[in-house]
């Protein structure tokens, strides 16, 4: 079923599209009060921060400001390319950068979005079945569609994956970092 994705959506609709626009993980933005906008989980604001740090500690105001620059149509367009199934016209709104969807997303959709980042910006529809054959005739009854769709620039995807490694090493995901495997990326959220 669909649920609100919380901050796990930030890399897919705010940060990677920002990297496509020329921002880098070291670009700075100001974590500050936004009239009628979101607050952060922590009290107060951090001031000028890098996008890397904002991702690592999941700063809401920075993701929201980026979403305003990217535009709702562009954010929803990325998700549409990855076949997010429950999008609504009202989702063309910067609040989706914080996980505020009209209906929500599924864990499979989020996972396929992250897989697109790892696959250099290329989306492949998720499936557990490659093909189904008749055991007697060996006839292929079903074969998975292996088509691919470019969603993100490969350079922007690389920057996002690299940034997400910091979430696990230094940021809000440190408690989930495995002690026996250092090559992990992730994002905290709902």
PyMOL commands that place a pseudoatom at each C-alpha (Angstrom):
pseudoatom trace, name=CA, resn=UNK, resi=1, chain=A, elem=C, hetatm=0, pos=[0.000, 0.000, 0.000]
pseudoatom trace, name=CA, resn=UNK, resi=2, chain=A, elem=C, hetatm=0, pos=[0.948, 3.624, -0.360]
pseudoatom trace, name=CA, resn=UNK, resi=3, chain=A, elem=C, hetatm=0, pos=[2.364, 5.582, 2.556]
pseudoatom trace, name=CA, resn=UNK, resi=4, chain=A, elem=C, hetatm=0, pos=[4.009, 8.975, 3.010]
pseudoatom trace, name=CA, resn=UNK, resi=5, chain=A, elem=C, hetatm=0, pos=[7.743, 8.493, 2.317]
pseudoatom trace, name=CA, resn=UNK, resi=6, chain=A, elem=C, hetatm=0, pos=[8.995, 11.245, 4.596]
pseudoatom trace, name=CA, resn=UNK, resi=7, chain=A, elem=C, hetatm=0, pos=[12.549, 12.404, 4.049]
pseudoatom trace, name=CA, resn=UNK, resi=8, chain=A, elem=C, hetatm=0, pos=[13.519, 9.325, 2.043]
pseudoatom trace, name=CA, resn=UNK, resi=9, chain=A, elem=C, hetatm=0, pos=[12.114, 11.138, -1.025]
pseudoatom trace, name=CA, resn=UNK, resi=10, chain=A, elem=C, hetatm=0, pos=[14.489, 14.137, -0.737]
pseudoatom trace, name=CA, resn=UNK, resi=11, chain=A, elem=C, hetatm=0, pos=[17.273, 12.645, -2.906]
pseudoatom trace, name=CA, resn=UNK, resi=12, chain=A, elem=C, hetatm=0, pos=[14.824, 11.725, -5.690]
pseudoatom trace, name=CA, resn=UNK, resi=13, chain=A, elem=C, hetatm=0, pos=[12.964, 15.024, -6.013]
pseudoatom trace, name=CA, resn=UNK, resi=14, chain=A, elem=C, hetatm=0, pos=[15.206, 17.696, -4.488]
pseudoatom trace, name=CA, resn=UNK, resi=15, chain=A, elem=C, hetatm=0, pos=[18.904, 16.876, -4.317]
pseudoatom trace, name=CA, resn=UNK, resi=16, chain=A, elem=C, hetatm=0, pos=[19.581, 14.875, -7.495]
pseudoatom trace, name=CA, resn=UNK, resi=17, chain=A, elem=C, hetatm=0, pos=[17.592, 17.320, -9.668]
pseudoatom trace, name=CA, resn=UNK, resi=18, chain=A, elem=C, hetatm=0, pos=[19.532, 20.163, -7.991]
pseudoatom trace, name=CA, resn=UNK, resi=19, chain=A, elem=C, hetatm=0, pos=[22.795, 18.432, -8.916]
pseudoatom trace, name=CA, resn=UNK, resi=20, chain=A, elem=C, hetatm=0, pos=[21.510, 18.259, -12.492]
pseudoatom trace, name=CA, resn=UNK, resi=21, chain=A, elem=C, hetatm=0, pos=[21.011, 22.042, -12.358]
pseudoatom trace, name=CA, resn=UNK, resi=22, chain=A, elem=C, hetatm=0, pos=[24.667, 22.588, -11.444]
pseudoatom trace, name=CA, resn=UNK, resi=23, chain=A, elem=C, hetatm=0, pos=[24.621, 22.442, -7.659]
pseudoatom trace, name=CA, resn=UNK, resi=24, chain=A, elem=C, hetatm=0, pos=[27.211, 20.204, -6.018]
pseudoatom trace, name=CA, resn=UNK, resi=25, chain=A, elem=C, hetatm=0, pos=[27.345, 18.518, -2.615]
pseudoatom trace, name=CA, resn=UNK, resi=26, chain=A, elem=C, hetatm=0, pos=[29.576, 21.402, -1.494]
pseudoatom trace, name=CA, resn=UNK, resi=27, chain=A, elem=C, hetatm=0, pos=[27.165, 24.125, -2.695]
pseudoatom trace, name=CA, resn=UNK, resi=28, chain=A, elem=C, hetatm=0, pos=[25.785, 26.130, 0.196]
pseudoatom trace, name=CA, resn=UNK, resi=29, chain=A, elem=C, hetatm=0, pos=[22.252, 27.083, 1.115]
pseudoatom trace, name=CA, resn=UNK, resi=30, chain=A, elem=C, hetatm=0, pos=[20.832, 28.729, 4.203]
pseudoatom trace, name=CA, resn=UNK, resi=31, chain=A, elem=C, hetatm=0, pos=[18.863, 26.720, 6.733]
pseudoatom trace, name=CA, resn=UNK, resi=32, chain=A, elem=C, hetatm=0, pos=[16.508, 29.450, 7.934]
pseudoatom trace, name=CA, resn=UNK, resi=33, chain=A, elem=C, hetatm=0, pos=[12.910, 30.191, 8.810]
pseudoatom trace, name=CA, resn=UNK, resi=34, chain=A, elem=C, hetatm=0, pos=[10.407, 29.993, 5.924]
pseudoatom trace, name=CA, resn=UNK, resi=35, chain=A, elem=C, hetatm=0, pos=[7.131, 31.828, 6.402]
pseudoatom trace, name=CA, resn=UNK, resi=36, chain=A, elem=C, hetatm=0, pos=[4.294, 29.277, 6.092]
pseudoatom trace, name=CA, resn=UNK, resi=37, chain=A, elem=C, hetatm=0, pos=[6.939, 26.663, 5.314]
pseudoatom trace, name=CA, resn=UNK, resi=38, chain=A, elem=C, hetatm=0, pos=[8.381, 23.644, 7.047]
pseudoatom trace, name=CA, resn=UNK, resi=39, chain=A, elem=C, hetatm=0, pos=[10.441, 23.567, 10.203]
pseudoatom trace, name=CA, resn=UNK, resi=40, chain=A, elem=C, hetatm=0, pos=[13.193, 21.117, 11.039]
pseudoatom trace, name=CA, resn=UNK, resi=41, chain=A, elem=C, hetatm=0, pos=[13.053, 18.234, 13.476]
pseudoatom trace, name=CA, resn=UNK, resi=42, chain=A, elem=C, hetatm=0, pos=[15.546, 20.069, 15.688]
pseudoatom trace, name=CA, resn=UNK, resi=43, chain=A, elem=C, hetatm=0, pos=[14.834, 23.478, 17.173]
pseudoatom trace, name=CA, resn=UNK, resi=44, chain=A, elem=C, hetatm=0, pos=[16.350, 26.441, 15.421]
pseudoatom trace, name=CA, resn=UNK, resi=45, chain=A, elem=C, hetatm=0, pos=[18.374, 26.676, 12.241]
pseudoatom trace, name=CA, resn=UNK, resi=46, chain=A, elem=C, hetatm=0, pos=[21.973, 25.925, 11.242]
pseudoatom trace, name=CA, resn=UNK, resi=47, chain=A, elem=C, hetatm=0, pos=[22.547, 28.910, 8.906]
pseudoatom trace, name=CA, resn=UNK, resi=48, chain=A, elem=C, hetatm=0, pos=[24.761, 28.395, 5.835]
pseudoatom trace, name=CA, resn=UNK, resi=49, chain=A, elem=C, hetatm=0, pos=[25.285, 24.671, 5.221]
pseudoatom trace, name=CA, resn=UNK, resi=50, chain=A, elem=C, hetatm=0, pos=[26.496, 22.509, 2.361]
pseudoatom trace, name=CA, resn=UNK, resi=51, chain=A, elem=C, hetatm=0, pos=[23.984, 20.355, 0.511]
pseudoatom trace, name=CA, resn=UNK, resi=52, chain=A, elem=C, hetatm=0, pos=[26.006, 17.353, 1.668]
pseudoatom trace, name=CA, resn=UNK, resi=53, chain=A, elem=C, hetatm=0, pos=[25.523, 18.292, 5.329]
pseudoatom trace, name=CA, resn=UNK, resi=54, chain=A, elem=C, hetatm=0, pos=[21.859, 19.165, 4.749]
pseudoatom trace, name=CA, resn=UNK, resi=55, chain=A, elem=C, hetatm=0, pos=[21.341, 15.671, 3.312]
pseudoatom trace, name=CA, resn=UNK, resi=56, chain=A, elem=C, hetatm=0, pos=[23.320, 13.971, 6.054]
pseudoatom trace, name=CA, resn=UNK, resi=57, chain=A, elem=C, hetatm=0, pos=[21.233, 15.432, 8.875]
pseudoatom trace, name=CA, resn=UNK, resi=58, chain=A, elem=C, hetatm=0, pos=[18.032, 15.726, 6.796]
pseudoatom trace, name=CA, resn=UNK, resi=59, chain=A, elem=C, hetatm=0, pos=[17.417, 19.473, 6.954]
pseudoatom trace, name=CA, resn=UNK, resi=60, chain=A, elem=C, hetatm=0, pos=[13.848, 20.179, 5.836]
pseudoatom trace, name=CA, resn=UNK, resi=61, chain=A, elem=C, hetatm=0, pos=[14.190, 23.862, 4.978]
pseudoatom trace, name=CA, resn=UNK, resi=62, chain=A, elem=C, hetatm=0, pos=[17.021, 23.295, 2.488]
pseudoatom trace, name=CA, resn=UNK, resi=63, chain=A, elem=C, hetatm=0, pos=[15.183, 20.505, 0.639]
pseudoatom trace, name=CA, resn=UNK, resi=64, chain=A, elem=C, hetatm=0, pos=[12.050, 22.689, 0.516]
pseudoatom trace, name=CA, resn=UNK, resi=65, chain=A, elem=C, hetatm=0, pos=[14.005, 25.658, -0.875]
pseudoatom trace, name=CA, resn=UNK, resi=66, chain=A, elem=C, hetatm=0, pos=[15.578, 23.439, -3.538]
pseudoatom trace, name=CA, resn=UNK, resi=67, chain=A, elem=C, hetatm=0, pos=[12.143, 22.081, -4.431]
pseudoatom trace, name=CA, resn=UNK, resi=68, chain=A, elem=C, hetatm=0, pos=[10.924, 25.630, -5.022]
pseudoatom trace, name=CA, resn=UNK, resi=69, chain=A, elem=C, hetatm=0, pos=[13.820, 26.202, -7.419]
pseudoatom trace, name=CA, resn=UNK, resi=70, chain=A, elem=C, hetatm=0, pos=[13.281, 22.880, -9.237]
pseudoatom trace, name=CA, resn=UNK, resi=71, chain=A, elem=C, hetatm=0, pos=[9.520, 23.258, -9.587]
pseudoatom trace, name=CA, resn=UNK, resi=72, chain=A, elem=C, hetatm=0, pos=[6.696, 20.850, -8.898]
pseudoatom trace, name=CA, resn=UNK, resi=73, chain=A, elem=C, hetatm=0, pos=[6.268, 19.771, -12.506]
pseudoatom trace, name=CA, resn=UNK, resi=74, chain=A, elem=C, hetatm=0, pos=[9.934, 18.756, -12.757]
pseudoatom trace, name=CA, resn=UNK, resi=75, chain=A, elem=C, hetatm=0, pos=[9.839, 16.839, -9.468]
pseudoatom trace, name=CA, resn=UNK, resi=76, chain=A, elem=C, hetatm=0, pos=[6.665, 14.948, -10.359]
pseudoatom trace, name=CA, resn=UNK, resi=77, chain=A, elem=C, hetatm=0, pos=[8.050, 14.373, -13.856]
pseudoatom trace, name=CA, resn=UNK, resi=78, chain=A, elem=C, hetatm=0, pos=[11.024, 12.470, -12.425]
pseudoatom trace, name=CA, resn=UNK, resi=79, chain=A, elem=C, hetatm=0, pos=[8.724, 10.290, -10.347]
pseudoatom trace, name=CA, resn=UNK, resi=80, chain=A, elem=C, hetatm=0, pos=[6.393, 9.696, -13.298]
pseudoatom trace, name=CA, resn=UNK, resi=81, chain=A, elem=C, hetatm=0, pos=[9.321, 8.423, -15.360]
pseudoatom trace, name=CA, resn=UNK, resi=82, chain=A, elem=C, hetatm=0, pos=[9.941, 5.882, -12.598]
pseudoatom trace, name=CA, resn=UNK, resi=83, chain=A, elem=C, hetatm=0, pos=[6.276, 4.798, -12.642]
pseudoatom trace, name=CA, resn=UNK, resi=84, chain=A, elem=C, hetatm=0, pos=[5.289, 6.108, -9.216]
pseudoatom trace, name=CA, resn=UNK, resi=85, chain=A, elem=C, hetatm=0, pos=[1.663, 5.024, -9.336]
pseudoatom trace, name=CA, resn=UNK, resi=86, chain=A, elem=C, hetatm=0, pos=[-0.229, 7.297, -6.939]
pseudoatom trace, name=CA, resn=UNK, resi=87, chain=A, elem=C, hetatm=0, pos=[0.792, 10.764, -8.076]
pseudoatom trace, name=CA, resn=UNK, resi=88, chain=A, elem=C, hetatm=0, pos=[-1.861, 13.489, -8.123]
pseudoatom trace, name=CA, resn=UNK, resi=89, chain=A, elem=C, hetatm=0, pos=[-1.877, 16.966, -9.722]
pseudoatom trace, name=CA, resn=UNK, resi=90, chain=A, elem=C, hetatm=0, pos=[-1.691, 18.426, -6.190]
pseudoatom trace, name=CA, resn=UNK, resi=91, chain=A, elem=C, hetatm=0, pos=[1.737, 16.802, -5.795]
pseudoatom trace, name=CA, resn=UNK, resi=92, chain=A, elem=C, hetatm=0, pos=[3.278, 19.473, -8.033]
pseudoatom trace, name=CA, resn=UNK, resi=93, chain=A, elem=C, hetatm=0, pos=[4.122, 21.264, -4.810]
pseudoatom trace, name=CA, resn=UNK, resi=94, chain=A, elem=C, hetatm=0, pos=[7.420, 21.753, -2.958]
pseudoatom trace, name=CA, resn=UNK, resi=95, chain=A, elem=C, hetatm=0, pos=[6.058, 19.931, 0.107]
pseudoatom trace, name=CA, resn=UNK, resi=96, chain=A, elem=C, hetatm=0, pos=[6.588, 16.607, -1.686]
pseudoatom trace, name=CA, resn=UNK, resi=97, chain=A, elem=C, hetatm=0, pos=[10.324, 17.148, -1.151]
pseudoatom trace, name=CA, resn=UNK, resi=98, chain=A, elem=C, hetatm=0, pos=[9.581, 16.403, 2.517]
pseudoatom trace, name=CA, resn=UNK, resi=99, chain=A, elem=C, hetatm=0, pos=[7.338, 13.446, 1.765]
pseudoatom trace, name=CA, resn=UNK, resi=100, chain=A, elem=C, hetatm=0, pos=[4.022, 15.305, 1.759]
pseudoatom trace, name=CA, resn=UNK, resi=101, chain=A, elem=C, hetatm=0, pos=[2.232, 13.512, -1.064]
pseudoatom trace, name=CA, resn=UNK, resi=102, chain=A, elem=C, hetatm=0, pos=[-1.509, 13.535, -1.635]
pseudoatom trace, name=CA, resn=UNK, resi=103, chain=A, elem=C, hetatm=0, pos=[-1.634, 9.730, -1.493]
pseudoatom trace, name=CA, resn=UNK, resi=104, chain=A, elem=C, hetatm=0, pos=[1.923, 8.492, -0.919]
pseudoatom trace, name=CA, resn=UNK, resi=105, chain=A, elem=C, hetatm=0, pos=[4.347, 6.030, -2.470]
pseudoatom trace, name=CA, resn=UNK, resi=106, chain=A, elem=C, hetatm=0, pos=[5.267, 2.395, -1.993]
pseudoatom trace, name=CA, resn=UNK, resi=107, chain=A, elem=C, hetatm=0, pos=[8.480, 0.912, -0.662]
pseudoatom trace, name=CA, resn=UNK, resi=108, chain=A, elem=C, hetatm=0, pos=[9.055, -0.725, -4.062]
pseudoatom trace, name=CA, resn=UNK, resi=109, chain=A, elem=C, hetatm=0, pos=[8.768, 2.662, -5.795]
pseudoatom trace, name=CA, resn=UNK, resi=110, chain=A, elem=C, hetatm=0, pos=[11.257, 4.242, -3.367]
pseudoatom trace, name=CA, resn=UNK, resi=111, chain=A, elem=C, hetatm=0, pos=[13.653, 1.303, -3.773]
pseudoatom trace, name=CA, resn=UNK, resi=112, chain=A, elem=C, hetatm=0, pos=[13.440, 1.494, -7.572]
pseudoatom trace, name=CA, resn=UNK, resi=113, chain=A, elem=C, hetatm=0, pos=[14.156, 5.230, -7.367]
pseudoatom trace, name=CA, resn=UNK, resi=114, chain=A, elem=C, hetatm=0, pos=[17.284, 4.576, -5.330]
pseudoatom trace, name=CA, resn=UNK, resi=115, chain=A, elem=C, hetatm=0, pos=[18.264, 1.786, -7.716]
pseudoatom trace, name=CA, resn=UNK, resi=116, chain=A, elem=C, hetatm=0, pos=[18.036, 4.356, -10.526]
pseudoatom trace, name=CA, resn=UNK, resi=117, chain=A, elem=C, hetatm=0, pos=[20.597, 6.485, -8.696]
pseudoatom trace, name=CA, resn=UNK, resi=118, chain=A, elem=C, hetatm=0, pos=[22.925, 3.501, -8.335]
pseudoatom trace, name=CA, resn=UNK, resi=119, chain=A, elem=C, hetatm=0, pos=[22.372, 2.580, -12.010]
pseudoatom trace, name=CA, resn=UNK, resi=120, chain=A, elem=C, hetatm=0, pos=[23.801, 5.940, -13.150]
pseudoatom trace, name=CA, resn=UNK, resi=121, chain=A, elem=C, hetatm=0, pos=[20.364, 7.521, -13.460]
pseudoatom trace, name=CA, resn=UNK, resi=122, chain=A, elem=C, hetatm=0, pos=[18.764, 4.681, -15.414]
pseudoatom trace, name=CA, resn=UNK, resi=123, chain=A, elem=C, hetatm=0, pos=[15.389, 3.333, -14.271]
pseudoatom trace, name=CA, resn=UNK, resi=124, chain=A, elem=C, hetatm=0, pos=[14.574, -0.338, -14.658]
pseudoatom trace, name=CA, resn=UNK, resi=125, chain=A, elem=C, hetatm=0, pos=[11.125, -1.476, -13.638]
pseudoatom trace, name=CA, resn=UNK, resi=126, chain=A, elem=C, hetatm=0, pos=[11.409, -3.636, -10.514]
pseudoatom trace, name=CA, resn=UNK, resi=127, chain=A, elem=C, hetatm=0, pos=[10.321, -7.255, -10.730]
pseudoatom trace, name=CA, resn=UNK, resi=128, chain=A, elem=C, hetatm=0, pos=[11.076, -10.522, -8.992]
pseudoatom trace, name=CA, resn=UNK, resi=129, chain=A, elem=C, hetatm=0, pos=[10.193, -12.538, -12.086]
pseudoatom trace, name=CA, resn=UNK, resi=130, chain=A, elem=C, hetatm=0, pos=[12.413, -12.665, -15.172]
pseudoatom trace, name=CA, resn=UNK, resi=131, chain=A, elem=C, hetatm=0, pos=[10.355, -15.124, -17.140]
pseudoatom trace, name=CA, resn=UNK, resi=132, chain=A, elem=C, hetatm=0, pos=[7.825, -17.936, -16.824]
pseudoatom trace, name=CA, resn=UNK, resi=133, chain=A, elem=C, hetatm=0, pos=[8.142, -21.062, -18.969]
pseudoatom trace, name=CA, resn=UNK, resi=134, chain=A, elem=C, hetatm=0, pos=[5.787, -23.957, -19.565]
pseudoatom trace, name=CA, resn=UNK, resi=135, chain=A, elem=C, hetatm=0, pos=[7.563, -26.892, -17.901]
pseudoatom trace, name=CA, resn=UNK, resi=136, chain=A, elem=C, hetatm=0, pos=[6.410, -29.342, -20.569]
pseudoatom trace, name=CA, resn=UNK, resi=137, chain=A, elem=C, hetatm=0, pos=[6.819, -27.379, -23.810]
pseudoatom trace, name=CA, resn=UNK, resi=138, chain=A, elem=C, hetatm=0, pos=[9.509, -24.970, -22.613]
pseudoatom trace, name=CA, resn=UNK, resi=139, chain=A, elem=C, hetatm=0, pos=[7.443, -22.199, -24.213]
pseudoatom trace, name=CA, resn=UNK, resi=140, chain=A, elem=C, hetatm=0, pos=[7.997, -18.760, -22.690]
pseudoatom trace, name=CA, resn=UNK, resi=141, chain=A, elem=C, hetatm=0, pos=[4.629, -17.651, -21.294]
pseudoatom trace, name=CA, resn=UNK, resi=142, chain=A, elem=C, hetatm=0, pos=[5.854, -14.391, -19.794]
pseudoatom trace, name=CA, resn=UNK, resi=143, chain=A, elem=C, hetatm=0, pos=[9.057, -12.442, -20.161]
pseudoatom trace, name=CA, resn=UNK, resi=144, chain=A, elem=C, hetatm=0, pos=[9.859, -9.379, -18.123]
pseudoatom trace, name=CA, resn=UNK, resi=145, chain=A, elem=C, hetatm=0, pos=[10.098, -6.108, -20.011]
pseudoatom trace, name=CA, resn=UNK, resi=146, chain=A, elem=C, hetatm=0, pos=[13.771, -5.203, -19.718]
pseudoatom trace, name=CA, resn=UNK, resi=147, chain=A, elem=C, hetatm=0, pos=[13.414, -1.699, -21.108]
pseudoatom trace, name=CA, resn=UNK, resi=148, chain=A, elem=C, hetatm=0, pos=[15.330, 1.100, -19.453]
pseudoatom trace, name=CA, resn=UNK, resi=149, chain=A, elem=C, hetatm=0, pos=[14.565, 4.766, -19.064]
pseudoatom trace, name=CA, resn=UNK, resi=150, chain=A, elem=C, hetatm=0, pos=[17.051, 7.560, -18.359]
pseudoatom trace, name=CA, resn=UNK, resi=151, chain=A, elem=C, hetatm=0, pos=[15.742, 9.618, -15.446]
pseudoatom trace, name=CA, resn=UNK, resi=152, chain=A, elem=C, hetatm=0, pos=[18.783, 11.390, -14.007]
pseudoatom trace, name=CA, resn=UNK, resi=153, chain=A, elem=C, hetatm=0, pos=[22.091, 12.588, -15.385]
pseudoatom trace, name=CA, resn=UNK, resi=154, chain=A, elem=C, hetatm=0, pos=[24.806, 10.045, -14.548]
pseudoatom trace, name=CA, resn=UNK, resi=155, chain=A, elem=C, hetatm=0, pos=[27.033, 12.706, -12.960]
pseudoatom trace, name=CA, resn=UNK, resi=156, chain=A, elem=C, hetatm=0, pos=[24.204, 13.948, -10.736]
pseudoatom trace, name=CA, resn=UNK, resi=157, chain=A, elem=C, hetatm=0, pos=[23.423, 10.349, -9.768]
pseudoatom trace, name=CA, resn=UNK, resi=158, chain=A, elem=C, hetatm=0, pos=[27.056, 9.767, -8.825]
pseudoatom trace, name=CA, resn=UNK, resi=159, chain=A, elem=C, hetatm=0, pos=[27.093, 12.893, -6.653]
pseudoatom trace, name=CA, resn=UNK, resi=160, chain=A, elem=C, hetatm=0, pos=[23.889, 11.791, -4.920]
pseudoatom trace, name=CA, resn=UNK, resi=161, chain=A, elem=C, hetatm=0, pos=[25.175, 8.286, -4.200]
pseudoatom trace, name=CA, resn=UNK, resi=162, chain=A, elem=C, hetatm=0, pos=[28.385, 9.752, -2.806]
pseudoatom trace, name=CA, resn=UNK, resi=163, chain=A, elem=C, hetatm=0, pos=[26.403, 12.175, -0.632]
pseudoatom trace, name=CA, resn=UNK, resi=164, chain=A, elem=C, hetatm=0, pos=[24.169, 9.376, 0.647]
pseudoatom trace, name=CA, resn=UNK, resi=165, chain=A, elem=C, hetatm=0, pos=[27.251, 7.486, 1.880]
pseudoatom trace, name=CA, resn=UNK, resi=166, chain=A, elem=C, hetatm=0, pos=[27.764, 10.349, 4.336]
pseudoatom trace, name=CA, resn=UNK, resi=167, chain=A, elem=C, hetatm=0, pos=[24.261, 9.896, 5.753]
pseudoatom trace, name=CA, resn=UNK, resi=168, chain=A, elem=C, hetatm=0, pos=[25.366, 6.489, 6.996]
pseudoatom trace, name=CA, resn=UNK, resi=169, chain=A, elem=C, hetatm=0, pos=[28.911, 7.419, 8.036]
pseudoatom trace, name=CA, resn=UNK, resi=170, chain=A, elem=C, hetatm=0, pos=[28.322, 10.803, 9.710]
pseudoatom trace, name=CA, resn=UNK, resi=171, chain=A, elem=C, hetatm=0, pos=[24.661, 11.687, 9.549]
pseudoatom trace, name=CA, resn=UNK, resi=172, chain=A, elem=C, hetatm=0, pos=[21.266, 10.565, 10.720]
pseudoatom trace, name=CA, resn=UNK, resi=173, chain=A, elem=C, hetatm=0, pos=[21.791, 6.974, 9.538]
pseudoatom trace, name=CA, resn=UNK, resi=174, chain=A, elem=C, hetatm=0, pos=[24.842, 6.087, 11.630]
pseudoatom trace, name=CA, resn=UNK, resi=175, chain=A, elem=C, hetatm=0, pos=[22.874, 3.702, 13.862]
pseudoatom trace, name=CA, resn=UNK, resi=176, chain=A, elem=C, hetatm=0, pos=[21.941, 1.688, 10.772]
pseudoatom trace, name=CA, resn=UNK, resi=177, chain=A, elem=C, hetatm=0, pos=[25.497, 1.435, 9.430]
pseudoatom trace, name=CA, resn=UNK, resi=178, chain=A, elem=C, hetatm=0, pos=[26.675, -2.190, 9.349]
pseudoatom trace, name=CA, resn=UNK, resi=179, chain=A, elem=C, hetatm=0, pos=[29.988, -2.722, 11.118]
pseudoatom trace, name=CA, resn=UNK, resi=180, chain=A, elem=C, hetatm=0, pos=[31.198, -5.337, 8.625]
pseudoatom trace, name=CA, resn=UNK, resi=181, chain=A, elem=C, hetatm=0, pos=[30.510, -3.603, 5.292]
pseudoatom trace, name=CA, resn=UNK, resi=182, chain=A, elem=C, hetatm=0, pos=[31.699, -0.026, 4.644]
pseudoatom trace, name=CA, resn=UNK, resi=183, chain=A, elem=C, hetatm=0, pos=[30.140, 0.450, 1.165]
pseudoatom trace, name=CA, resn=UNK, resi=184, chain=A, elem=C, hetatm=0, pos=[26.685, 1.587, 2.207]
pseudoatom trace, name=CA, resn=UNK, resi=185, chain=A, elem=C, hetatm=0, pos=[24.497, 4.517, 1.240]
pseudoatom trace, name=CA, resn=UNK, resi=186, chain=A, elem=C, hetatm=0, pos=[21.135, 5.391, 2.699]
pseudoatom trace, name=CA, resn=UNK, resi=187, chain=A, elem=C, hetatm=0, pos=[18.672, 8.033, 3.759]
pseudoatom trace, name=CA, resn=UNK, resi=188, chain=A, elem=C, hetatm=0, pos=[16.627, 8.278, 6.891]
pseudoatom trace, name=CA, resn=UNK, resi=189, chain=A, elem=C, hetatm=0, pos=[12.950, 9.118, 6.795]
pseudoatom trace, name=CA, resn=UNK, resi=190, chain=A, elem=C, hetatm=0, pos=[9.557, 7.802, 7.697]
for i in range(1, 190): cmd.bond("trace and resi %d" % i, "trace and resi %d" % (i + 1))
show_as sticks, trace
zoom trace
